[in-house]
Amino acid sequence: MTKELRRLSILMLLMFLALFASTSVIQVVQAETLAENSRNTRSLYDSYEVQRGSIIASGAAIASSVPTDDVFSWQRVYADAPMWAPVTGYINPALGAATGLEQAMNQELSGTAGSQFLARVERIFTGQPPRGSNVELSLDAGVQRAAFDALGGLEGAVIAIEPSTGRVLAMVTSPSFDTNQLAAHNTAEVNTVYDQLAADPAHPLFNRAIGGDLNPPGSTFKLVVASAALASGDWTPQSTLPNPASYQLPQSSSVVFNASGGTCGPDETVTLADALRLSCNIPFAELAVELGDTAIREEAVKYGFNTSLSIPLSSTPSSYPRGLDDPQTALTGFGQGQVTATPLQMAMVSAGIANEGIVMNPRMVDQVIGADLSVQQTFDDTEFGRALDSALAAELAAMMVANVSDGAASGARMDGVDVGGKTGTAENGSGRPYTLWFTGFAPADNPQVAVAVVIEDGGGEGQSGSGNTIAAPIAKKVMEAVLGR
């Protein structure tokens, strides 16, 4: 071989290796980044031209694809669409739009995720048509149905999670909508439906379980304040607080009252445990000022406040702001003022307390399953962090059980089961309907479910309804469904 030919051969080999390396990087390393690029129309069309994988709950498809005779090849179909709308969302090729898990798990459902590279190569060699993978959820269809039916026509949301794992068991929101109408391929009809939903003052497109216009958590936030007090080492459940019938906020002319309008019990002082059990506003306002906004915020952050969570749907961060003055800090003591929360967040508070002080990252997906039934990806249980020492968490859990058995959260009682819980009735301004809350867990000795319920617009009762009479019974039905009662 001549010197020139040898050099040319080496050059050709180097060029081939460079080409192989660059294409490998694109196909493997950069695949997910390129697929997520909004300007990648090839990825967009690929996701519509393949048979998209199903979204599965309790062994049944709640979102699947059927063949069509239009340019998009496949039509997305949703089972029990209003019930599952906040979970599945919808995907529409005519509009290039996607929401919910259809958006968050698009690469897996369309078969373009990096973990599916080998499956794509295999289909090329075998001549099989392209297929997306199925996404198997942690949600339980029976619990989802119980939550949906219990919420009924009320405006609000319910979420249930497994305390020890963070697995989401149910997520419903009301009012809801039919995702099939927004997945249709007739652009004009879909736009008409969407415009009507977007203009609806009840906001059916909101996923109130993890976002929307966030509400003050009301007295459910007393759990975080009590947690901060116990964590400080300066307070126990039997520590006492002053018990006046009214309280003038520090450096302010504003006066706050307990829900009863009187004192929290007959004595001049009240224990921390009884203040929580009876849901007293004034003792918790005083406690919040004594603890200070920094201590409360730091405790709230340990439970997930001020963090956007990916479950893989992205949640709106619940908020406990920095730099609150004493009057504002006092209001946050009973969940008013500038503190806001999602039901997901308040479920995480109950779950963390129930799980010996450890807060788990919530998640909705168990595994991704290929068209050949192989498991391509699994999702592990992971810790968000420790919010409270285990011994202190046990004390706070016992205080929550007392709330239900002999306190302000009696609407969540179950025969033969100890339930821990906390209600909330949040004010929204003069004359405006209350926001009603419940969060809790069951059974107390081996928690299998933590739940949070929010009811907006006063549950149709203006300022007459309460978290105990409206939100707590809904949570009870969801917990019963999990426990098989």
DRENDO-1510 file (C-alpha; in Angstrom, 1 decimal, always signed):
<recs>
REC; n; res; u; v; w
REC; 1; MET; +0.0; +0.0; +0.0 .
REC; 2; THR; +1.4; +3.4; -1.0 .
REC; 3; LYS; +2.0; +6.1; +1.6 .
REC; 4; GLU; -0.7; +8.2; +0.0 .
REC; 5; LEU; -3.3; +5.4; +0.1 .
REC; 6; ARG; -2.4; +4.6; +3.7 .
REC; 7; ARG; -3.0; +8.3; +4.7 .
REC; 8; LEU; -6.3; +8.4; +2.8 .
REC; 9; SER; -7.4; +5.2; +4.6 .
REC; 10; ILE; -6.5; +6.6; +8.0 .
REC; 11; LEU; -8.3; +9.8; +7.1 .
REC; 12; MET; -11.4; +7.9; +6.0 .
REC; 13; LEU; -11.3; +5.9; +9.2 .
REC; 14; LEU; -11.0; +9.0; +11.4 .
REC; 15; MET; -13.9; +10.6; +9.5 .
REC; 16; PHE; -16.1; +7.5; +10.0 .
REC; 17; LEU; -15.3; +7.4; +13.7 .
REC; 18; ALA; -16.1; +11.1; +14.0 .
REC; 19; LEU; -19.4; +10.6; +12.2 .
REC; 20; PHE; -20.2; +7.6; +14.4 .
REC; 21; ALA; -19.4; +9.5; +17.6 .
REC; 22; SER; -21.4; +12.5; +16.6 .
REC; 23; THR; -24.5; +10.6; +15.6 .
REC; 24; SER; -24.2; +8.5; +18.8 .
REC; 25; VAL; -24.1; +11.6; +20.9 .
REC; 26; ILE; -27.2; +13.0; +19.0 .
REC; 27; GLN; -29.1; +9.7; +19.2 .
REC; 28; VAL; -28.3; +8.9; +22.9 .
REC; 29; VAL; -26.8; +11.7; +24.9 .
REC; 30; GLN; -28.8; +14.6; +23.3 .
REC; 31; ALA; -31.9; +12.7; +22.4 .
REC; 32; GLU; -34.1; +14.0; +25.2 .
REC; 33; THR; -32.9; +17.6; +25.0 .
REC; 34; LEU; -33.6; +17.6; +21.2 .
REC; 35; ALA; -37.0; +16.0; +21.7 .
REC; 36; GLU; -38.0; +18.7; +24.2 .
REC; 37; ASN; -36.9; +21.6; +21.9 .
REC; 38; SER; -40.1; +23.4; +20.9 .
REC; 39; ARG; -38.6; +24.1; +17.4 .
REC; 40; ASN; -38.1; +20.4; +16.8 .
REC; 41; THR; -41.2; +19.8; +14.5 .
REC; 42; ARG; -39.9; +16.3; +13.6 .
REC; 43; SER; -40.3; +15.3; +17.3 .
REC; 44; LEU; -43.7; +16.8; +17.3 .
REC; 45; TYR; -44.9; +14.9; +14.3 .
REC; 46; ASP; -43.2; +11.7; +15.4 .
REC; 47; SER; -45.2; +11.8; +18.6 .
REC; 48; TYR; -48.5; +11.9; +16.6 .
REC; 49; GLU; -47.6; +9.4; +13.9 .
REC; 50; VAL; -46.7; +6.6; +16.2 .
REC; 51; GLN; -49.3; +4.7; +18.2 .
REC; 52; ARG; -49.0; +6.5; +21.5 .
REC; 53; GLY; -48.7; +4.4; +24.6 .
REC; 54; SER; -51.5; +4.2; +27.1 .
REC; 55; ILE; -51.8; +5.8; +30.5 .
REC; 56; ILE; -52.8; +3.0; +32.9 .
REC; 57; ALA; -54.4; +3.1; +36.4 .
REC; 58; SER; -55.2; +0.0; +38.3 .
REC; 59; GLY; -54.6; -2.2; +35.3 .
REC; 60; ALA; -56.9; -0.3; +32.9 .
REC; 61; ALA; -56.1; +2.3; +30.3 .
REC; 62; ILE; -57.5; +5.7; +31.1 .
REC; 63; ALA; -55.8; +7.3; +28.0 .
REC; 64; SER; -55.3; +5.3; +24.8 .
REC; 65; SER; -55.0; +5.8; +21.0 .
REC; 66; VAL; -57.3; +4.6; +18.2 .
REC; 67; PRO; -56.6; +4.7; +14.5 .
REC; 68; THR; -58.0; +7.6; +12.4 .
REC; 69; ASP; -58.2; +8.4; +8.7 .
REC; 70; ASP; -56.7; +11.9; +9.0 .
REC; 71; VAL; -53.1; +13.0; +8.7 .
REC; 72; PHE; -52.5; +12.5; +12.3 .
REC; 73; SER; -53.1; +8.7; +12.1 .
REC; 74; TRP; -54.2; +8.3; +15.7 .
REC; 75; GLN; -56.9; +9.8; +17.9 .
REC; 76; ARG; -56.4; +10.1; +21.7 .
REC; 77; VAL; -59.4; +8.7; +23.7 .
REC; 78; TYR; -59.9; +9.2; +27.4 .
REC; 79; ALA; -62.0; +7.0; +29.8 .
REC; 80; ASP; -64.0; +8.7; +32.5 .
REC; 81; ALA; -62.6; +11.9; +31.2 .
REC; 82; PRO; -63.8; +14.5; +33.8 .
REC; 83; MET; -62.6; +12.3; +36.6 .
REC; 84; TRP; -59.1; +11.8; +35.2 .
REC; 85; ALA; -58.7; +15.2; +33.6 .
REC; 86; PRO; -56.3; +16.7; +36.2 .
REC; 87; VAL; -54.1; +13.5; +35.8 .
REC; 88; THR; -54.0; +12.7; +32.1 .
REC; 89; GLY; -54.5; +16.2; +30.7 .
REC; 90; TYR; -54.9; +16.0; +26.9 .
REC; 91; ILE; -52.9; +16.1; +23.7 .
REC; 92; ASN; -54.0; +17.7; +20.5 .
REC; 93; PRO; -52.0; +17.3; +17.3 .
REC; 94; ALA; -54.2; +19.9; +15.4 .
REC; 95; LEU; -53.2; +22.6; +17.9 .
REC; 96; GLY; -49.8; +21.2; +18.9 .
REC; 97; ALA; -50.9; +21.4; +22.5 .
REC; 98; ALA; -50.5; +19.1; +25.5 .
REC; 99; THR; -51.2; +19.2; +29.2 .
REC; 100; GLY; -51.0; +16.9; +32.3 .
REC; 101; LEU; -49.2; +13.6; +32.0 .
REC; 102; GLU; -49.6; +13.8; +28.2 .
REC; 103; GLN; -47.2; +16.6; +28.3 .
REC; 104; ALA; -45.0; +15.6; +31.3 .
REC; 105; MET; -44.5; +12.0; +30.0 .
REC; 106; ASN; -44.6; +12.8; +26.3 .
REC; 107; GLN; -41.3; +11.3; +25.4 .
REC; 108; GLU; -42.1; +8.0; +27.1 .
REC; 109; LEU; -45.7; +7.9; +25.6 .
REC; 110; SER; -44.4; +8.8; +22.1 .
REC; 111; GLY; -41.4; +6.4; +22.3 .
REC; 112; THR; -38.8; +9.1; +22.0 .
REC; 113; ALA; -37.2; +9.0; +25.4 .
REC; 114; GLY; -33.5; +8.1; +25.8 .
REC; 115; SER; -34.4; +5.0; +27.7 .
REC; 116; GLN; -36.3; +3.7; +24.7 .
REC; 117; PHE; -33.3; +4.0; +22.2 .
REC; 118; LEU; -32.6; +0.3; +22.0 .
REC; 119; ALA; -36.3; -0.4; +21.5 .
REC; 120; ARG; -36.3; +2.0; +18.6 .
REC; 121; VAL; -33.3; +0.3; +17.0 .
REC; 122; GLU; -34.9; -3.1; +17.4 .
REC; 123; ARG; -38.0; -1.9; +15.6 .
REC; 124; ILE; -35.9; -0.6; +12.8 .
REC; 125; PHE; -34.3; -4.0; +12.2 .
REC; 126; THR; -37.4; -6.0; +12.7 .
REC; 127; GLY; -39.6; -3.7; +10.6 .
REC; 128; GLN; -42.2; -3.3; +13.4 .
REC; 129; PRO; -44.3; -0.1; +13.4 .
REC; 130; PRO; -43.2; +2.6; +15.9 .
REC; 131; ARG; -44.9; +2.3; +19.2 .
REC; 132; GLY; -44.9; +4.4; +22.4 .
REC; 133; SER; -44.6; +3.0; +25.8 .
REC; 134; ASN; -47.3; +2.7; +28.4 .
REC; 135; VAL; -47.1; +4.7; +31.6 .
REC; 136; GLU; -48.4; +2.9; +34.7 .
REC; 137; LEU; -49.6; +5.2; +37.5 .
REC; 138; SER; -49.6; +4.9; +41.2 .
REC; 139; LEU; -53.2; +6.2; +41.4 .
REC; 140; ASP; -55.9; +3.7; +42.5 .
REC; 141; ALA; -59.0; +3.9; +40.3 .
REC; 142; GLY; -61.3; +3.0; +43.2 .
REC; 143; VAL; -59.9; +5.7; +45.4 .
REC; 144; GLN; -60.0; +8.2; +42.5 .
REC; 145; ARG; -63.7; +7.3; +42.0 .
REC; 146; ALA; -64.4; +7.8; +45.7 .
REC; 147; ALA; -62.7; +11.2; +45.8 .
REC; 148; PHE; -64.5; +12.3; +42.6 .
REC; 149; ASP; -67.9; +11.2; +43.8 .
REC; 150; ALA; -67.4; +12.7; +47.3 .
REC; 151; LEU; -66.4; +16.0; +45.8 .
REC; 152; GLY; -69.4; +16.0; +43.6 .
REC; 153; GLY; -70.4; +19.4; +42.3 .
REC; 154; LEU; -68.5; +21.4; +44.9 .
REC; 155; GLU; -65.7; +23.7; +43.7 .
REC; 156; GLY; -62.4; +22.3; +45.0 .
REC; 157; ALA; -59.9; +19.5; +45.0 .
REC; 158; VAL; -58.9; +16.3; +46.7 .
REC; 159; ILE; -55.5; +14.6; +46.8 .
REC; 160; ALA; -54.4; +11.4; +48.6 .
REC; 161; ILE; -50.9; +10.1; +49.0 .
REC; 162; GLU; -49.2; +7.2; +50.7 .
REC; 163; PRO; -47.2; +8.6; +53.6 .
REC; 164; SER; -44.3; +6.0; +53.6 .
REC; 165; THR; -43.7; +6.2; +49.8 .
REC; 166; GLY; -45.1; +9.5; +48.5 .
REC; 167; ARG; -47.1; +7.6; +45.9 .
REC; 168; VAL; -50.2; +9.6; +44.8 .
REC; 169; LEU; -53.3; +7.5; +45.2 .
REC; 170; ALA; -55.9; +10.0; +44.0 .
REC; 171; MET; -56.1; +13.5; +42.5 .
REC; 172; VAL; -59.4; +15.1; +41.6 .
REC; 173; THR; -60.5; +18.6; +40.9 .
REC; 174; SER; -63.9; +20.3; +40.4 .
REC; 175; PRO; -65.3; +21.6; +38.2 .
REC; 176; SER; -63.6; +19.5; +35.6 .
REC; 177; PHE; -64.0; +19.0; +31.8 .
REC; 178; ASP; -64.1; +16.4; +29.1 .
REC; 179; THR; -60.6; +15.9; +27.8 .
REC; 180; ASN; -62.0; +14.1; +24.7 .
REC; 181; GLN; -63.4; +17.4; +23.4 .
REC; 182; LEU; -59.9; +19.0; +23.6 .
REC; 183; ALA; -58.2; +16.0; +22.0 .
REC; 184; ALA; -60.4; +16.1; +18.8 .
REC; 185; HIS; -58.8; +16.9; +15.5 .
REC; 186; ASN; -61.3; +19.5; +14.3 .
REC; 187; THR; -59.4; +22.7; +15.1 .
REC; 188; ALA; -62.5; +25.0; +15.0 .
REC; 189; GLU; -64.5; +22.9; +17.3 .
REC; 190; VAL; -61.7; +22.4; +19.8 .
REC; 191; ASN; -61.0; +26.2; +19.8 .
REC; 192; THR; -64.6; +26.9; +20.6 .
REC; 193; VAL; -64.6; +24.4; +23.5 .
REC; 194; TYR; -61.4; +25.7; +24.8 .
REC; 195; ASP; -62.5; +29.4; +24.7 .
REC; 196; GLN; -65.6; +28.5; +26.6 .
REC; 197; LEU; -63.6; +26.6; +29.3 .
REC; 198; ALA; -61.1; +29.4; +29.6 .
REC; 199; ALA; -63.8; +32.0; +30.0 .
REC; 200; ASP; -65.7; +30.1; +32.7 .
REC; 201; PRO; -65.3; +32.0; +36.0 .
REC; 202; ALA; -65.2; +28.7; +37.8 .
REC; 203; HIS; -61.9; +27.8; +36.1 .
REC; 204; PRO; -62.5; +24.2; +35.1 .
REC; 205; LEU; -59.0; +24.1; +33.4 .
REC; 206; PHE; -57.3; +24.7; +36.8 .
REC; 207; ASN; -55.8; +21.7; +38.5 .
REC; 208; ARG; -56.7; +22.9; +42.0 .
REC; 209; ALA; -54.9; +19.9; +43.7 .
REC; 210; ILE; -51.5; +21.3; +42.7 .
REC; 211; GLY; -52.1; +24.8; +41.4 .
REC; 212; GLY; -54.6; +27.4; +40.2 .
REC; 213; ASP; -55.2; +30.4; +42.4 .
REC; 214; LEU; -53.8; +29.3; +45.7 .
REC; 215; ASN; -55.8; +29.7; +48.9 .
REC; 216; PRO; -54.8; +30.5; +52.5 .
REC; 217; PRO; -54.7; +27.2; +54.3 .
REC; 218; GLY; -56.5; +28.4; +57.4 .
REC; 219; SER; -56.2; +26.4; +60.6 .
REC; 220; THR; -54.5; +23.4; +58.8 .
REC; 221; PHE; -51.4; +25.6; +58.9 .
REC; 222; LYS; -51.5; +25.3; +62.7 .
REC; 223; LEU; -49.8; +21.9; +62.2 .
REC; 224; VAL; -46.7; +23.6; +60.8 .
REC; 225; VAL; -46.7; +26.2; +63.6 .
REC; 226; ALA; -47.1; +23.5; +66.2 .
REC; 227; SER; -44.3; +21.5; +64.5 .
REC; 228; ALA; -42.0; +24.6; +64.7 .
REC; 229; ALA; -42.9; +25.0; +68.4 .
REC; 230; LEU; -42.0; +21.3; +69.2 .
REC; 231; ALA; -38.9; +21.4; +67.1 .
REC; 232; SER; -37.6; +24.5; +69.0 .
REC; 233; GLY; -37.3; +22.4; +72.1 .
REC; 234; ASP; -39.0; +25.2; +74.1 .
REC; 235; TRP; -42.5; +23.8; +73.8 .
REC; 236; THR; -44.3; +20.5; +74.5 .
REC; 237; PRO; -47.9; +19.5; +74.0 .
REC; 238; GLN; -48.6; +20.5; +77.6 .
REC; 239; SER; -46.9; +24.0; +77.4 .
REC; 240; THR; -49.5; +26.7; +78.1 .
REC; 241; LEU; -50.4; +29.9; +76.2 .
REC; 242; PRO; -52.5; +32.9; +77.3 .
REC; 243; ASN; -56.2; +32.5; +76.5 .
REC; 244; PRO; -57.9; +35.8; +76.0 .
REC; 245; ALA; -61.2; +36.3; +74.1 .
REC; 246; SER; -59.7; +38.8; +71.8 .
REC; 247; TYR; -56.1; +39.7; +70.7 .
REC; 248; GLN; -54.9; +43.0; +69.2 .
REC; 249; LEU; -52.2; +42.3; +66.7 .
REC; 250; PRO; -48.8; +43.7; +67.6 .
REC; 251; GLN; -48.1; +47.2; +66.3 .
REC; 252; SER; -51.6; +47.3; +64.8 .
REC; 253; SER; -55.1; +48.3; +65.6 .
REC; 254; SER; -56.6; +45.1; +64.2 .
REC; 255; VAL; -58.2; +42.6; +66.6 .
REC; 256; VAL; -58.6; +38.9; +66.0 .
REC; 257; PHE; -60.9; +36.4; +67.6 .
REC; 258; ASN; -61.3; +32.7; +68.0 .
REC; 259; ALA; -64.0; +31.1; +65.8 .
REC; 260; SER; -66.2; +30.8; +68.8 .
REC; 261; GLY; -66.0; +34.5; +69.6 .
REC; 262; GLY; -64.9; +33.6; +73.1 .
REC; 263; THR; -62.0; +32.1; +74.9 .
REC; 264; CYS; -60.6; +28.7; +73.9 .
REC; 265; GLY; -61.9; +26.8; +76.9 .
REC; 266; PRO; -62.7; +28.1; +80.4 .
REC; 267; ASP; -59.3; +28.8; +81.8 .
REC; 268; GLU; -56.9; +31.7; +81.5 .
REC; 269; THR; -54.4; +29.6; +79.8 .
REC; 270; VAL; -54.6; +26.7; +77.3 .
REC; 271; THR; -52.2; +24.0; +76.5 .
REC; 272; LEU; -50.6; +23.7; +73.0 .
REC; 273; ALA; -52.4; +20.4; +72.5 .
REC; 274; ASP; -55.8; +21.8; +73.5 .
REC; 275; ALA; -55.3; +24.9; +71.4 .
REC; 276; LEU; -54.7; +22.6; +68.4 .
REC; 277; ARG; -57.6; +20.2; +69.3 .
REC; 278; LEU; -60.1; +23.1; +69.7 .
REC; 279; SER; -58.5; +25.0; +66.8 .
REC; 280; CYS; -57.9; +28.2; +68.7 .
REC; 281; ASN; -56.8; +31.2; +66.7 .
REC; 282; ILE; -55.5; +33.5; +69.4 .
REC; 283; PRO; -53.1; +31.2; +71.2 .
REC; 284; PHE; -51.6; +30.2; +67.8 .
REC; 285; ALA; -51.3; +33.9; +66.8 .
REC; 286; GLU; -49.5; +34.6; +70.0 .
REC; 287; LEU; -47.3; +31.5; +69.5 .
REC; 288; ALA; -46.4; +32.5; +66.0 .
REC; 289; VAL; -45.2; +35.9; +67.2 .
REC; 290; GLU; -43.1; +34.3; +69.9 .
REC; 291; LEU; -41.6; +31.8; +67.5 .
REC; 292; GLY; -40.9; +34.4; +64.8 .
REC; 293; ASP; -41.5; +34.3; +61.1 .
REC; 294; THR; -38.0; +32.8; +60.4 .
REC; 295; ALA; -38.6; +29.7; +62.5 .
REC; 296; ILE; -42.0; +29.1; +61.0 .
REC; 297; ARG; -40.8; +29.6; +57.5 .
REC; 298; GLU; -37.9; +27.3; +58.0 .
REC; 299; GLU; -40.2; +24.6; +59.3 .
REC; 300; ALA; -42.7; +25.2; +56.5 .
REC; 301; VAL; -39.8; +24.8; +54.0 .
REC; 302; LYS; -39.0; +21.4; +55.5 .
REC; 303; TYR; -42.5; +20.2; +54.6 .
REC; 304; GLY; -42.2; +21.6; +51.0 .
REC; 305; PHE; -43.3; +25.2; +51.1 .
REC; 306; ASN; -41.7; +27.6; +48.7 .
REC; 307; THR; -40.7; +24.6; +46.4 .
REC; 308; SER; -42.2; +23.6; +43.0 .
REC; 309; LEU; -42.5; +19.9; +43.0 .
REC; 310; SER; -42.4; +17.6; +39.9 .
REC; 311; ILE; -44.6; +14.6; +40.4 .
REC; 312; PRO; -44.0; +14.7; +37.3 .
REC; 313; LEU; -46.7; +17.4; +36.9 .
REC; 314; SER; -45.3; +20.6; +38.1 .
REC; 315; SER; -46.9; +22.1; +41.2 .
REC; 316; THR; -47.3; +25.8; +42.0 .
REC; 317; PRO; -45.1; +26.4; +45.1 .
REC; 318; SER; -47.0; +26.9; +48.3 .
REC; 319; SER; -45.8; +30.2; +49.9 .
REC; 320; TYR; -44.5; +31.3; +53.2 .
REC; 321; PRO; -42.9; +34.7; +52.4 .
REC; 322; ARG; -39.7; +36.1; +53.9 .
REC; 323; GLY; -39.5; +39.2; +56.1 .
REC; 324; LEU; -43.0; +39.2; +57.6 .
REC; 325; ASP; -43.6; +41.7; +60.4 .
REC; 326; ASP; -45.2; +40.7; +63.7 .
REC; 327; PRO; -48.8; +41.4; +62.7 .
REC; 328; GLN; -48.4; +39.4; +59.5 .
REC; 329; THR; -46.6; +36.6; +61.4 .
REC; 330; ALA; -49.5; +36.5; +63.9 .
REC; 331; LEU; -52.0; +36.0; +61.1 .
REC; 332; THR; -49.9; +33.1; +59.7 .
REC; 333; GLY; -50.2; +31.4; +63.1 .
REC; 334; PHE; -53.7; +30.4; +62.0 .
REC; 335; GLY; -53.1; +30.2; +58.3 .
REC; 336; GLN; -54.2; +33.7; +57.2 .
REC; 337; GLY; -52.3; +36.7; +55.9 .
REC; 338; GLN; -49.8; +36.0; +53.2 .
REC; 339; VAL; -49.4; +32.2; +53.6 .
REC; 340; THR; -50.9; +30.1; +50.8 .
REC; 341; ALA; -51.0; +26.4; +50.0 .
REC; 342; THR; -52.0; +23.7; +47.6 .
REC; 343; PRO; -53.8; +20.6; +48.7 .
REC; 344; LEU; -50.7; +18.6; +47.7 .
REC; 345; GLN; -48.7; +20.7; +50.1 .
REC; 346; MET; -51.1; +20.2; +53.0 .
REC; 347; ALA; -51.2; +16.4; +52.3 .
REC; 348; MET; -47.4; +16.4; +52.5 .
REC; 349; VAL; -47.6; +18.0; +55.9 .
REC; 350; SER; -50.0; +15.3; +57.2 .
REC; 351; ALA; -48.0; +12.6; +55.5 .
REC; 352; GLY; -44.7; +13.8; +57.0 .
REC; 353; ILE; -46.1; +13.8; +60.5 .
REC; 354; ALA; -47.6; +10.4; +60.0 .
REC; 355; ASN; -44.4; +9.0; +58.5 .
REC; 356; GLU; -42.4; +9.7; +61.7 .
REC; 357; GLY; -41.3; +13.2; +60.6 .
REC; 358; ILE; -39.9; +12.2; +57.2 .
REC; 359; VAL; -41.5; +13.9; +54.1 .
REC; 360; MET; -41.4; +11.8; +50.9 .
REC; 361; ASN; -41.3; +13.3; +47.4 .
REC; 362; PRO; -44.8; +12.8; +45.9 .
REC; 363; ARG; -45.0; +10.9; +42.6 .
REC; 364; MET; -47.7; +9.7; +40.3 .
REC; 365; VAL; -45.8; +7.2; +38.1 .
REC; 366; ASP; -44.7; +3.7; +39.1 .
REC; 367; GLN; -43.1; +2.5; +35.8 .
REC; 368; VAL; -42.9; +2.8; +32.1 .
REC; 369; ILE; -43.7; -0.4; +30.2 .
REC; 370; GLY; -42.7; -1.1; +26.5 .
REC; 371; ALA; -45.0; -2.5; +23.8 .
REC; 372; ASP; -43.3; -5.9; +24.4 .
REC; 373; LEU; -44.3; -5.6; +28.1 .
REC; 374; SER; -40.7; -5.1; +29.2 .
REC; 375; VAL; -40.2; -2.7; +32.1 .
REC; 376; GLN; -38.2; +0.2; +30.6 .
REC; 377; GLN; -38.1; +2.5; +33.7 .
REC; 378; THR; -39.1; +2.4; +37.3 .
REC; 379; PHE; -39.6; +5.2; +39.7 .
REC; 380; ASP; -38.2; +4.9; +43.2 .
REC; 381; ASP; -39.5; +6.3; +46.5 .
REC; 382; THR; -37.3; +9.2; +47.5 .
REC; 383; GLU; -37.2; +11.4; +50.6 .
REC; 384; PHE; -37.8; +15.2; +50.4 .
REC; 385; GLY; -36.3; +15.5; +53.8 .
REC; 386; ARG; -36.9; +15.3; +57.5 .
REC; 387; ALA; -39.3; +17.8; +58.9 .
REC; 388; LEU; -39.5; +16.7; +62.5 .
REC; 389; ASP; -37.7; +14.3; +64.9 .
REC; 390; SER; -39.6; +11.0; +65.1 .
REC; 391; ALA; -40.5; +11.3; +68.8 .
REC; 392; LEU; -41.8; +14.8; +68.2 .
REC; 393; ALA; -43.7; +13.7; +65.1 .
REC; 394; ALA; -45.4; +11.0; +67.3 .
REC; 395; GLU; -46.5; +13.7; +69.8 .
REC; 396; LEU; -47.9; +15.9; +67.0 .
REC; 397; ALA; -49.6; +12.8; +65.4 .
REC; 398; ALA; -51.3; +12.1; +68.8 .
REC; 399; MET; -52.5; +15.7; +68.9 .
REC; 400; MET; -54.0; +15.2; +65.5 .
REC; 401; VAL; -55.8; +12.1; +66.6 .
REC; 402; ALA; -57.3; +14.0; +69.5 .
REC; 403; ASN; -58.5; +16.6; +67.0 .
REC; 404; VAL; -60.7; +13.9; +65.3 .
REC; 405; SER; -61.7; +11.9; +68.3 .
REC; 406; ASP; -62.5; +14.7; +70.7 .
REC; 407; GLY; -62.0; +18.0; +68.9 .
REC; 408; ALA; -62.8; +20.3; +66.0 .
REC; 409; ALA; -62.2; +17.6; +63.3 .
REC; 410; SER; -64.9; +15.2; +64.4 .
REC; 411; GLY; -66.3; +15.0; +60.8 .
REC; 412; ALA; -63.5; +12.6; +59.8 .
REC; 413; ARG; -64.2; +10.0; +62.5 .
REC; 414; MET; -64.3; +6.4; +61.4 .
REC; 415; ASP; -65.7; +3.5; +63.5 .
REC; 416; GLY; -62.9; +1.3; +64.7 .
REC; 417; VAL; -60.1; +3.4; +63.2 .
REC; 418; ASP; -58.1; +6.1; +64.8 .
REC; 419; VAL; -57.8; +9.1; +62.4 .
REC; 420; GLY; -55.5; +12.0; +62.7 .
REC; 421; GLY; -56.6; +15.3; +61.2 .
REC; 422; LYS; -56.9; +19.1; +61.2 .
REC; 423; THR; -59.6; +21.3; +59.8 .
REC; 424; GLY; -59.4; +24.8; +58.4 .
REC; 425; THR; -61.9; +27.5; +57.6 .
REC; 426; ALA; -60.0; +30.3; +55.9 .
REC; 427; GLU; -61.3; +33.8; +55.5 .
REC; 428; ASN; -61.0; +35.6; +52.2 .
REC; 429; GLY; -62.1; +39.1; +53.0 .
REC; 430; SER; -65.3; +40.9; +54.2 .
REC; 431; GLY; -68.4; +39.2; +52.9 .
REC; 432; ARG; -66.6; +36.7; +50.7 .
REC; 433; PRO; -67.2; +32.9; +51.1 .
REC; 434; TYR; -64.8; +30.9; +53.2 .
REC; 435; THR; -62.3; +28.4; +51.9 .
REC; 436; LEU; -62.8; +25.1; +53.7 .
REC; 437; TRP; -60.0; +22.6; +54.4 .
REC; 438; PHE; -59.2; +19.2; +55.9 .
REC; 439; THR; -55.9; +17.3; +56.0 .
REC; 440; GLY; -55.2; +14.1; +57.9 .
REC; 441; PHE; -54.1; +10.5; +57.8 .
REC; 442; ALA; -55.3; +7.0; +58.7 .
REC; 443; PRO; -55.0; +4.6; +60.5 .
REC; 444; ALA; -53.0; +6.3; +63.2 .
REC; 445; ASP; -51.1; +3.2; +64.2 .
REC; 446; ASN; -50.0; +2.3; +60.6 .
REC; 447; PRO; -50.7; +5.2; +58.3 .
REC; 448; GLN; -51.7; +4.1; +54.8 .
REC; 449; VAL; -53.1; +7.3; +53.4 .
REC; 450; ALA; -52.7; +11.0; +54.0 .
REC; 451; VAL; -55.3; +13.3; +52.4 .
REC; 452; ALA; -56.0; +16.9; +51.8 .
REC; 453; VAL; -59.3; +18.5; +50.8 .
REC; 454; VAL; -60.0; +22.1; +49.8 .
REC; 455; ILE; -63.4; +23.4; +49.1 .
REC; 456; GLU; -63.7; +26.9; +47.6 .
REC; 457; ASP; -66.6; +29.3; +47.4 .
REC; 458; GLY; -67.7; +28.3; +50.9 .
REC; 459; GLY; -69.0; +25.0; +49.6 .
REC; 460; GLY; -72.0; +26.9; +48.4 .
REC; 461; GLU; -72.8; +28.0; +52.0 .
REC; 462; GLY; -70.9; +31.4; +52.0 .
REC; 463; GLN; -69.6; +32.0; +55.5 .
REC; 464; SER; -71.8; +29.4; +57.1 .
REC; 465; GLY; -69.9; +26.2; +56.2 .
REC; 466; SER; -66.9; +24.9; +57.9 .
REC; 467; GLY; -64.0; +22.6; +57.2 .
REC; 468; ASN; -65.4; +20.1; +59.7 .
REC; 469; THR; -68.9; +19.9; +58.2 .
REC; 470; ILE; -68.0; +19.9; +54.5 .
REC; 471; ALA; -64.3; +19.1; +53.9 .
REC; 472; ALA; -63.7; +16.5; +56.6 .
REC; 473; PRO; -66.6; +14.1; +55.5 .
REC; 474; ILE; -65.1; +14.1; +52.0 .
REC; 475; ALA; -61.7; +13.2; +53.3 .
REC; 476; LYS; -63.3; +10.4; +55.4 .
REC; 477; LYS; -64.8; +8.8; +52.3 .
REC; 478; VAL; -61.4; +8.9; +50.5 .
REC; 479; MET; -59.7; +7.3; +53.5 .
REC; 480; GLU; -62.4; +4.7; +53.8 .
REC; 481; ALA; -61.8; +3.8; +50.1 .
REC; 482; VAL; -58.1; +3.3; +50.7 .
REC; 483; LEU; -58.7; +1.2; +53.8 .
REC; 484; GLY; -61.4; -0.9; +52.0 .
REC; 485; ARG; -64.2; +0.1; +54.4 .
</recs>
